[in-house]
Amino acid sequence: MTKIDKEYSKFDQEREKQFQEMDRIAKMLIKRDLELSEIRAKREEEESKIRSIIASLVDGLIVFDKEEKIILINPEAENILGLKEKQVFGKKIDQLLDFPNLIKLYHVLGKKIEWTGQKYELILEKLIKRYFQVSVVPLAVVGEKIGLMVILHDITRGKEVERLKTEFVSIAAHQLRTPLSAIKWSLSMILDGDAGKVSLGQIEFLEKAYQSNERMIFLINDLLNVARIEEGRFIYDLSLQSIEKIIEKSIDNLKELNNKKEVELVFKKPKESLPKIKIDKKNIEFVIQNLLDNAIRFNKPGGKVTISVKCDKINIEVMVEDTGVGIPYLQQNRIFSKFFRADNVIKLDVEGTGLGLFICKNIIEAHSGKIWFESKKDKGTIFLFSLPIKS
């Protein structure tokens, strides 16, 4: 074989190797392309499934990326807000002034798209008024926040049921109050001897009937107050008042109960005189008397109730502390709910409607104040409320 033949042979071998390498690379690229196609198809399938699930949700859903831009709106949210996803995709809410319902949602959220753990209420009025509970949920992947999800849950039916219940309670309470007042008037006349002489035995039975009737009247009044609160008809007559004088009057009204329960009631007066504040005297008196009444009734024989008051430049704060049965920890989040009474209180067989604290909370909040408590079962309870000095 000549030298030239050898060179050609070597060249052919090198070229064969190159062809083989190119063939291997081509097959690898084809395989990778097939794998990528399969991954892409699976991803598209998963995205389609997710889209189908989101589209079928009965709640409205808006998804924001970490820059607060809208990246997804499901059909229910489109229907609620009166828009289409393509109209708002990739934009921030504050850039979308042509969509009033979306702007209203933005204002309800405090002009911020952030997770706070709170629930908000959105009211939209079209042909009918609709109510939505709004929740903000963070979206994260491997601990990294990638966006937020706003959920719109329709609570219109629940609101309507609640309105009908309130309306029924209001009507029933009004209808019951008239005959109860007539019974009270009749019993009072008999006890006073206006209808003729009655024996001591009869007086005892009549007094029990009178007290039972009084309890019914108190219950009816509480039910009417709840109905007025929920219908926005609870009227406040504001005037400058001394909180100390209201406390003293409340203590005086509870002397009989206090003596009966054998509980020590102490009013720790502030060292300096307190400023008068603009409040509804009757309603704040209800709050203080209710808190003191609970502290006495749910106390132990020989226990103690302390009421104190202090102020700073902004608020006046009233504290009612008792040595009573306390509130079980797992039930504390329900203490301001309507008709709620803790298990340990029910076992004491102490009378009550479970409406007092609900009404107190609404009265204090209507005065731009705040009410809260601290309690341990069998260790006692401290209720506090604050009222602004200037309103």
C-alpha positions in Angstrom: 0.0 0.0 0.0 1.4 3.3 -1.0 1.8 6.2 1.3 -1.1 8.1 -0.4 -3.4 5.0 0.1 -2.4 4.9 3.7 -3.3 8.6 4.2 -6.7 8.0 2.4 -7.4 5.0 4.6 -6.6 7.0 7.7 -8.8 9.9 6.5 -11.7 7.5 5.9 -11.4 6.1 9.4 -11.4 9.5 10.9 -14.4 10.5 8.8 -16.2 7.3 9.9 -15.6 8.1 13.5 -16.9 11.7 12.9 -20.1 10.3 11.2 -20.6 7.9 14.1 -20.2 10.7 16.7 -22.6 12.9 14.7 -25.1 10.1 14.5 -24.8 9.6 18.3 -25.3 13.3 18.9 -28.2 13.4 16.5 -29.9 10.4 18.3 -29.2 12.1 21.7 -30.7 15.4 20.5 -33.8 13.5 19.1 -34.2 11.6 22.3 -33.8 14.8 24.4 -36.3 16.6 22.1 -38.8 13.7 22.6 -38.2 13.9 26.4 -38.7 17.7 26.3 -41.9 17.2 24.2 -43.2 14.7 26.7 -42.3 17.1 29.7 -44.0 19.9 27.8 -47.0 17.8 27.1 -47.3 16.7 30.7 -46.8 20.3 31.9 -49.5 21.5 29.5 -51.8 18.7 30.7 -51.2 19.6 34.3 -51.8 23.3 33.5 -55.0 22.3 31.7 -56.1 20.3 34.8 -55.3 23.2 37.1 -57.2 25.6 34.8 -60.2 23.2 34.7 -60.2 22.9 38.5 -59.9 26.7 39.0 -62.6 27.3 36.4 -65.0 25.0 38.2 -64.5 26.7 41.6 -67.7 28.2 43.1 -65.6 30.9 44.7 -64.0 33.8 42.8 -60.2 33.5 42.5 -57.6 36.1 41.6 -53.9 35.2 41.5 -51.2 37.8 41.8 -47.5 37.3 41.2 -44.9 38.7 43.7 -45.0 42.0 41.9 -48.7 42.3 42.6 -49.6 41.8 38.9 -52.7 39.8 38.0 -51.8 36.5 36.4 -55.0 34.5 36.7 -58.7 35.2 37.2 -61.2 32.4 37.2 -64.7 32.6 35.5 -66.5 33.2 38.8 -64.3 36.1 39.7 -64.9 37.5 36.2 -68.6 37.2 36.7 -68.4 38.8 40.2 -66.2 41.7 39.2 -67.7 42.3 35.7 -64.5 41.9 33.6 -62.5 39.4 31.6 -59.0 38.0 32.4 -57.5 39.2 29.2 -58.5 42.8 30.1 -56.4 42.8 33.3 -53.8 40.2 32.8 -50.2 41.3 33.7 -51.4 44.6 35.3 -51.7 45.9 38.9 -55.1 46.8 40.3 -54.3 50.5 40.7 -53.7 50.7 36.9 -57.3 49.4 36.3 -59.5 52.4 37.1 -62.1 51.4 34.4 -63.3 48.4 36.6 -65.1 49.9 39.6 -65.8 46.5 41.3 -62.1 45.6 41.2 -61.2 49.1 42.6 -63.8 48.6 45.4 -62.1 45.3 46.2 -58.7 47.0 46.3 -60.1 49.6 48.8 -61.6 46.9 51.0 -58.2 45.3 51.2 -56.7 48.6 52.4 -55.1 49.4 49.0 -52.6 46.7 49.6 -52.4 43.1 48.2 -50.8 41.4 51.2 -51.5 38.6 53.6 -52.6 39.8 57.1 -54.6 36.7 58.3 -57.7 38.9 58.3 -61.0 38.3 56.5 -62.7 41.3 54.8 -66.2 41.9 53.6 -67.0 43.2 50.1 -70.5 44.5 49.2 -71.4 44.8 45.6 -74.7 46.3 44.5 -76.0 45.3 41.0 -79.6 44.2 40.5 -79.4 42.7 44.0 -77.0 43.4 46.9 -74.3 40.7 47.2 -71.9 40.1 50.1 -68.5 38.4 49.8 -66.0 37.3 52.4 -62.6 38.1 51.1 -59.5 36.1 52.1 -55.9 36.6 51.0 -53.7 33.5 50.9 -49.9 33.5 50.3 -48.5 31.2 47.5 -45.1 29.7 48.2 -42.8 27.1 46.6 -40.1 25.6 48.8 -40.5 28.3 51.4 -40.2 31.1 48.8 -43.2 33.5 48.3 -44.2 33.6 44.6 -47.4 35.4 44.9 -50.8 35.8 46.5 -54.3 34.5 45.9 -57.5 36.5 46.7 -60.6 34.4 47.3 -64.1 35.8 47.0 -66.7 33.6 48.9 -70.3 34.6 48.4 -72.1 34.9 51.8 -75.2 36.6 50.5 -77.5 33.7 51.4 -76.1 33.6 55.0 -76.6 37.3 55.3 -80.2 37.0 54.1 -80.9 34.2 56.6 -79.3 36.3 59.4 -81.5 39.3 58.4 -84.6 37.1 58.5 -83.7 35.7 61.9 -83.0 39.2 63.3 -86.3 40.4 61.8 -88.2 37.5 63.4 -86.5 38.1 66.8 -87.4 41.7 66.6 -91.1 41.1 65.8 -91.4 38.3 68.4 -89.8 40.4 71.1 -92.0 43.4 70.4 -95.1 41.1 70.5 -94.0 39.6 73.8 -93.1 42.8 75.5 -96.6 44.2 75.6 -98.2 41.2 77.5 -95.2 40.9 79.8 -95.5 44.6 80.7 -99.2 44.1 81.4 -98.4 41.1 83.7 -95.8 43.1 85.5 -98.3 45.9 86.1 -101.0 43.5 87.3 -98.6 41.7 89.7 -97.3 45.0 91.0 -100.9 46.2 91.8 -101.7 42.9 93.6 -98.5 43.0 95.7 -99.2 46.6 96.6 -102.7 45.6 97.8 -104.5 47.7 95.2 -106.6 44.6 94.2 -107.4 43.6 97.8 -105.7 42.0 100.8 -103.4 39.1 100.1 -101.8 36.7 102.6 -98.1 36.3 103.3 -98.1 32.9 101.5 -99.7 34.4 98.5 -97.2 37.3 98.5 -94.3 34.8 98.4 -95.8 33.2 95.3 -96.6 36.5 93.7 -93.1 37.8 94.2 -91.6 34.7 92.5 -94.0 35.3 89.6 -93.0 39.0 89.5 -89.2 38.1 89.5 -89.7 35.5 86.7 -91.6 38.1 84.7 -88.8 40.6 85.2 -86.3 38.1 83.9 -88.4 37.6 80.8 -88.6 41.4 80.3 -84.8 41.7 80.6 -84.4 38.9 78.0 -86.8 40.6 75.7 -85.0 43.9 76.1 -81.6 42.2 75.3 -83.1 40.5 72.2 -84.5 43.9 71.0 -81.0 45.5 71.6 -79.4 42.7 69.5 -81.9 43.2 66.7 -81.3 47.0 66.8 -77.5 46.5 66.7 -77.7 44.1 63.7 -80.2 46.4 61.8 -78.1 49.5 62.5 -80.9 51.0 64.6 -79.1 51.2 67.9 -79.4 54.9 68.8 -76.6 56.7 70.8 -77.3 59.9 72.6 -73.8 61.4 73.2 -73.0 63.9 76.0 -70.1 64.8 78.3 -70.2 62.4 81.3 -68.1 61.4 84.3 -67.1 57.8 84.1 -66.6 57.7 87.9 -70.2 58.7 88.6 -71.4 56.0 86.2 -69.3 53.4 88.0 -70.6 54.5 91.4 -74.2 54.3 90.2 -73.6 50.8 88.8 -72.1 49.6 92.1 -75.1 51.1 93.9 -77.5 49.2 91.6 -75.8 45.9 92.4 -75.6 46.2 96.2 -78.4 43.6 96.7 -76.8 41.0 94.4 -73.4 41.7 95.9 -74.7 41.1 99.5 -76.6 38.0 98.4 -73.4 36.5 96.8 -71.2 37.6 99.7 -68.6 39.0 97.4 -66.4 42.0 98.3 -66.8 44.8 95.7 -64.0 47.4 95.6 -63.8 50.6 93.5 -60.2 51.8 93.2 -60.7 55.4 92.4 -58.0 57.2 90.4 -55.7 59.6 92.4 -56.3 62.4 90.0 -59.7 63.6 88.6 -60.6 62.2 85.2 -61.8 64.3 82.3 -65.4 64.0 81.2 -65.8 62.1 77.9 -68.5 62.2 75.2 -70.5 59.0 75.6 -74.0 57.6 75.8 -74.5 57.5 79.5 -77.3 54.8 79.5 -75.3 52.4 77.2 -71.9 52.8 79.0 -73.8 52.2 82.3 -75.1 49.0 80.7 -71.6 47.9 79.9 -70.2 48.6 83.4 -73.1 47.0 85.1 -73.0 44.0 82.9 -69.3 43.4 83.5 -69.8 43.9 87.3 -72.9 41.7 87.3 -70.9 38.8 85.6 -67.9 39.3 87.9 -70.2 38.9 91.0 -72.4 36.1 89.7 -69.6 34.0 88.4 -67.4 34.5 91.6 -66.9 32.2 94.5 -68.4 32.8 97.9 -66.1 35.2 99.8 -64.5 36.2 96.5 -63.5 39.7 95.4 -64.4 42.1 92.5 -62.2 45.1 91.8 -63.1 47.9 89.4 -60.5 50.5 88.6 -60.1 53.3 86.1 -57.1 55.1 84.7 -56.4 57.4 81.7 -53.6 58.7 79.6 -53.7 61.5 77.0 -55.7 59.4 74.5 -57.9 57.0 76.3 -59.8 56.2 79.6 -59.4 52.6 80.5 -61.8 50.7 82.9 -60.8 47.3 84.4 -63.1 44.8 86.2 -61.2 42.0 87.9 -62.7 39.0 89.7 -61.6 35.9 91.6 -64.2 33.7 90.0 -64.4 30.6 87.9 -62.6 32.0 84.8 -63.2 31.2 81.2 -62.0 27.8 79.7 -59.1 28.5 77.2 -60.7 26.7 74.3 -63.9 28.7 74.6 -62.3 32.2 75.0 -62.6 33.0 71.3 -66.4 32.7 71.5 -66.9 34.9 74.6 -68.3 37.9 72.6 -70.6 35.7 70.5 -74.4 35.8 70.7 -76.1 33.4 73.1 -72.7 31.9 74.2 -72.2 30.7 77.7 -69.1 28.8 78.9 -69.5 25.2 80.1 -68.3 26.0 83.6 -70.9 28.8 83.9 -73.7 26.6 82.8 -72.8 24.0 85.4 -73.1 26.8 88.1 -76.8 27.1 87.1 -76.4 30.9 87.1 -79.1 32.6 85.0 -78.1 34.5 81.9 -78.9 34.9 78.2 -75.4 34.9 76.7 -76.2 38.3 75.0 -74.7 40.8 77.5 -71.1 40.6 76.3 -72.2 40.7 72.6 -74.1 43.9 73.3 -71.2 45.4 75.4 -68.7 44.8 72.6 -70.9 46.6 70.1 -71.5 49.5 72.4 -67.8 50.0 73.1 -66.9 49.7 69.4 -69.6 52.2 68.5 -67.8 54.6 70.8 -64.6 54.0 68.8 -63.3 52.1 71.9 -61.9 48.6 72.5 -62.9 45.8 74.8 -60.8 42.7 75.7 -60.1 40.3 78.6 -57.6 38.0 80.2 -58.7 34.8 82.0 -57.6 31.5 83.4 -60.0 28.7 84.4 -60.6 28.7 88.2 -58.2 31.7 88.6 -60.5 34.6 87.7 -61.0 37.0 84.8 -60.1 40.6 84.0 -62.3 42.5 81.6 -61.0 45.8 80.2 -62.4 48.4 77.9 -61.0 51.8 76.7 -62.8 54.8 75.4 -61.2 57.8 73.6 -61.1 61.0 75.6 -61.7 63.1 72.4 -64.3 61.8 69.9 
